[in-house]
Amino acid sequence: MANILIVDDDPAVQMTIRLLLERAGHDVTAAGDGRKGLALFEASQFDLLFLDIFMPGMDGLETMRHIRALQPAMPIIVISGRSATPDAYAEPDFLKMATRLGAVASLQKPFRADALLAAVDGCLDAAGMASVGNPDVSSGRR
């Protein structure tokens, strides 16, 4: 299975994602902000990254910029609790913006477990990793 890094400043969100991913057989590491996440990313090898857009200190877009400079092909799923609204006078759709900047997928908080796992499978399949439902591959590690 995959080695996944979660970078989110909300401990409840970290724990929720961690539990879902670990139950699906993945190894999970978590960081509470962009700087810690970047340090963990530089120190280890990850197959997938969950990245919250809005965090104190280094936000998710800045963190993603650094990650892309280090490893351009890293699959990134961005998450945000801010509403994605079509209203032209409201704030921009940051999830859509993040996907244009290189995120592979995005999830609006709160998200459903099946949506999260489908996004993970899609990213890992696209990256050539074994997915949760693929018993023919003995190891997803590269």
Buried (B, 14 or more C-beta within 10 A) or exposed (E): BBBBBBBBBBEEBBEBBBEBBEEBEBBBBBBBBBBBBBEBBEEEEBBBBBBBBBBEEBBBBBBBEBBBEEBEEBBBBBBBBBEBEEEEEEEEBBBEBBBEEBBBBBBBBEBEEEEBBBBBBBBBBEBEBBBBEEEEEEEBEE
